[in-house]
Amino acid sequence: MLEERGRIVAIESDAVWVETIQRSACNGCEAKSGCGTGLLGDFFSSSTRVRAVLNGYPADKISLNDTAVIGIAENALTSSTLLVYLLPLVSLVFVALLGDYLFAEAGAVIGALLGLLGGALGVRWYSRRQAANPTYTPVLLRIEPSSGHS
């Protein structure tokens, strides 16, 4: 289970809304202070609100601004990541090769664009079909109470 911490910003009867801060991978790097990539990552970091189901946790034991630890299954994230990155790339290459075979260089360029677009549409179709799948829904793992601020 992959975990992420965030601040609870809303409470529903069966879920909580958690605000997480997106950070670059540079936060753990020792050379961050002297690296332009780390500085850009800090500049462009933003917050995201995620709905996490309570997973049996009682809603009355949760307060706004508590720190929530939410999680998602590793295999769900891994398979989704592979699909999002590989499907457009594979379709781009395949349709570009087909276009090159049929129509030479211009066909390869047009085929690459069509393949990329087709792969992106395939990812969008798959993600919409999986929207109600509980495997891809973040769950509340535990609450770390806030330290007195409201």
Number of C-alpha atoms within 10 A of each C-alpha: 12 13 15 16 18 22 21 24 16 16 18 12 10 13 20 25 21 28 21 19 15 13 15 16 10 17 14 9 10 9 11 13 12 9 12 11 14 20 15 12 16 15 11 11 12 12 12 12 16 17 19 23 20 20 13 11 16 11 14 8 8 18 16 18 20 20 22 27 20 25 18 20 15 14 13 14 15 11 10 16 11 10 18 18 13 14 18 22 16 15 22 25 17 17 22 25 19 17 21 18 12 12 14 13 14 13 18 23 18 17 23 25 17 18 25 22 15 17 22 20 14 16 19 13 11 14 16 10 10 13 11 10 10 11 15 17 17 21 23 23 20 15 19 14 14 15 9 7 7 8
